[in-house]
C-alpha cells in the first residue's frame, strides 16, 4: 500500500451514495459452491451505519460490501468497498444499466 499527498482530490467529481449493497456468502467456492444472499440497503446515514448492521447480521457468513452510485446517464455502478470474500471470477466494479 502506498499513501501520498494528492490535491487532485478536489478536482474529482463526488457522487452521493444512493444505496449500499452487502452480499453475504456461504461456502468456500472451492470445495463447496458459494451461495449468495445480496441485500440492498437504502436510507443509511453513513457507511458506519451499514457496517454496524453488517456486524449484527453477518453471523458465520462471509461478505462483500459495495456502494452504489448513479452516473448522470442513469447507469448504476457497484464499487466494492471491502469484505472478507470474493467469489472466483468476480470483478471489483460492476456496471448496471436501467432500461427506463
Contact map, one row per residue, 1 for C-alpha under 8 A:
1110000000000000000000000000000000000000000000000000000000000000000000000000000000000000000000000000
1111000000000000000000000000000000000000000000000000000000000000000000000000000000000000000000000000
1111100000000000000000000000000000000000000000000000000000000000000000000000000000000000000000000000
0111110000000000000000000000000000000000000000000000000000000000000000000000000000000000000000000000
0011111000000000000000000000000000000000000000000000000000000000000000000000000000000000000000000000
0001111110000000000000000000000000000000000000000000000000000000000000000000000000000000000000000000
0000111111100000000000000000000000000000000000000000000000000000000000000000000000000000000000000000
0000011111110000000000000000000000000000000000000000000000000000000000000000000000000000000000000000
0000011111110000000000000000000000000000000000000000000000000000000000000000000000000000000000000000
0000001111110000000000000000000000000000000000000000000000000000000000000000000000000000000000000000
0000001111111000000000000000000000000000000000000000000000000000000000000000000000000000000000000000
0000000111111100000000000000000000000000000000000000000000000000000000000000000000000000000000000000
0000000000111110000000000000000000000000000000000000000000000000000000000000000000000000000000000000
0000000000011111000000000000000000000000000000000000000000000000000000000000000000000000000000000000
0000000000001111100000000000000000000000000000000000000000000000000011000000000000000000000000000000
0000000000000111110000000000000000000000000000000000000000000000000010000000000000000000000000000000
0000000000000011111100000000000000000000000000000000000000000000001110000000000000000000000000000000
0000000000000001111100000000000000000000010000000000000000000000001111000000000000000000000000000000
0000000000000000111110000000000000000001111100000000000000000000001110000000000000000000000000000000
0000000000000000111111000000000000000001110000000100000000000000111100000000000000000000000000000000
0000000000000000001111100000000000000111100000000000000000000000111100000000010000000000000000000000
0000000000000000000111110000000000000111100000000000010000000011110000000000000000000000000000000000
0000000000000000000011111000000000011110000000000000000000000011100000000000000000000000000000000000
0000000000000000000001111100000000011110000000000000000001001111000000000000000000000000000000000000
0000000000000000000000111110000001111000000000000000000000001110000000000000000000001000000000000000
0000000000000000000000011111000001110000000000000000000000001100000000000000000000000000000000000000
0000000000000000000000001111101111100000000000000000000000000000000000000000000000000000000000000000
0000000000000000000000000111111111000000000000000000000000000000000000000000000000000000000000000000
0000000000000000000000000011111111000000000000000000000000000000000000000000000000000011000000000000
0000000000000000000000000001111110000000000000000000000000000000000000000000000000000000000000000000
0000000000000000000000000011111110000000000000000000000000000000000000000000000000000000000000000000
0000000000000000000000000011111111000000000000000000000000000000000000000000000000000000000000000000
0000000000000000000000000011111111100000000000000000000000000000000000000000000000000000000000000000
0000000000000000000000001111100111110000000000000000000000000000000000000000000000000010000000000000
0000000000000000000000001110000011111000000000000000000000000000000000000000000000000000000000000000
0000000000000000000000111100000001111100000000000000000000000000000000000000000000000000000000000000
0000000000000000000000111000000000111110000000000000000000000000000000000000000000000000000000000000
0000000000000000000011110000000000011111000000000000000000000000000000000000000000000000000000000000
0000000000000000000011110000000000001111100000000000000000000000000000000000000000000000000000000000
0000000000000000001111000000000000000111110000000000000000000000000000000000000000000000000000000000
0000000000000000001111000000000000000011111100000100000000000000000000000000000000000000000000000000
0000000000000000011100000000000000000001111100000000000000000000000000000000000000000000000000000000
0000000000000000001000000000000000000000111110000000000000000000000000000000000000000000000000000000
0000000000000000001000000000000000000000111111101100000000000000000000000000000000000000000000000000
0000000000000000000000000000000000000000001111101000000000000000000000000000000000000000000000000000
0000000000000000000000000000000000000000000111111100000000000000000000000000000000000000000000000000
0000000000000000000000000000000000000000000111111110000000000000000000000000000000000000000000000000
0000000000000000000000000000000000000000000001111111000000000000000000000000000000000000000000000000
0000000000000000000000000000000000000000000111111111100000000000000000000000000000000000000000000000
0000000000000000000100000000000000000000100101111111110000000000000000000000000000000000000000000000
0000000000000000000000000000000000000000000000111111111000000000000000000000000000000000000000000000
0000000000000000000000000000000000000000000000011111111100000000000000000000000000000000000000000000
0000000000000000000000000000000000000000000000001111111110000000000000000000000000000000000000000000
0000000000000000000001000000000000000000000000000111111111000000000000000000000000000000000000000000
0000000000000000000000000000000000000000000000000011111111100000000000000000000000000000000000000000
0000000000000000000000000000000000000000000000000001111111100000000000000000000000000000000000000000
0000000000000000000000000000000000000000000000000000111111100000000000000000000000000000000000000000
0000000000000000000000010000000000000000000000000000011111111110000000000000000000000000000000000000
0000000000000000000000000000000000000000000000000000001111111000000000000000000000000000000000000000
0000000000000000000000000000000000000000000000000000000001111100000000000000000000000000000000000000
0000000000000000000000011100000000000000000000000000000001111110000000000000000000000000000000000000
0000000000000000000000011100000000000000000000000000000001011111000000000000000000111000000000000000
0000000000000000000001111000000000000000000000000000000001001111100000000000000000111000000000000000
0000000000000000000001110000000000000000000000000000000000000111110000000000000111111100000000000000
0000000000000000000111100000000000000000000000000000000000000011111000000000000111100000000000000000
0000000000000000000111000000000000000000000000000000000000000001111100000000011111000000000000000000
0000000000000000111110000000000000000000000000000000000000000000111110000000011110000000000000000000
0000000000000000111110000000000000000000000000000000000000000000011111000001111000000000000000000000
0000000000000011111000000000000000000000000000000000000000000000001111100001111000000000000000000000
0000000000000010010000000000000000000000000000000000000000000000000111111111100000000000000000000000
0000000000000000000000000000000000000000000000000000000000000000000011111111100000000000000000000000
0000000000000000000000000000000000000000000000000000000000000000000001111110000000000000000000000000
0000000000000000000000000000000000000000000000000000000000000000000001111110000000000000000000000000
0000000000000000000000000000000000000000000000000000000000000000000001111111000000000000000000001100
0000000000000000000000000000000000000000000000000000000000000000000001111111100000000000000000111100
0000000000000000000000000000000000000000000000000000000000000000000111100111110000000000000000111100
0000000000000000000000000000000000000000000000000000000000000000000111100011111000000000000011110000
0000000000000000000010000000000000000000000000000000000000000000011110000001111100000000000011110000
0000000000000000000000000000000000000000000000000000000000000000011110000000111110000000000111000000
0000000000000000000000000000000000000000000000000000000000000001111000000000011111000000000110000000
0000000000000000000000000000000000000000000000000000000000000001111000000000001111100000000000000000
0000000000000000000000000000000000000000000000000000000000000001110000000000000111110000000000000000
0000000000000000000000000000000000000000000000000000000000000111100000000000000011111100000000000000
0000000000000000000000000000000000000000000000000000000000000111000000000000000001111100000000000000
0000000000000000000000001000000000000000000000000000000000000111000000000000000000111110000000000000
0000000000000000000000000000000000000000000000000000000000000001000000000000000000111111010000000000
0000000000000000000000000000100001000000000000000000000000000000000000000000000000001111110000000000
0000000000000000000000000000100000000000000000000000000000000000000000000000000000000111110000000000
0000000000000000000000000000000000000000000000000000000000000000000000000000000000000011111000000000
0000000000000000000000000000000000000000000000000000000000000000000000000000000000000111111100000000
0000000000000000000000000000000000000000000000000000000000000000000000000000000000000000111111000000
0000000000000000000000000000000000000000000000000000000000000000000000000000001100000000011111000000
0000000000000000000000000000000000000000000000000000000000000000000000000000111100000000001111100000
0000000000000000000000000000000000000000000000000000000000000000000000000000111000000000001111110000
0000000000000000000000000000000000000000000000000000000000000000000000000011110000000000000011111000
0000000000000000000000000000000000000000000000000000000000000000000000000011110000000000000001111100
0000000000000000000000000000000000000000000000000000000000000000000000000111000000000000000000111110
0000000000000000000000000000000000000000000000000000000000000000000000000111000000000000000000011111
0000000000000000000000000000000000000000000000000000000000000000000000000000000000000000000000001111
0000000000000000000000000000000000000000000000000000000000000000000000000000000000000000000000000111
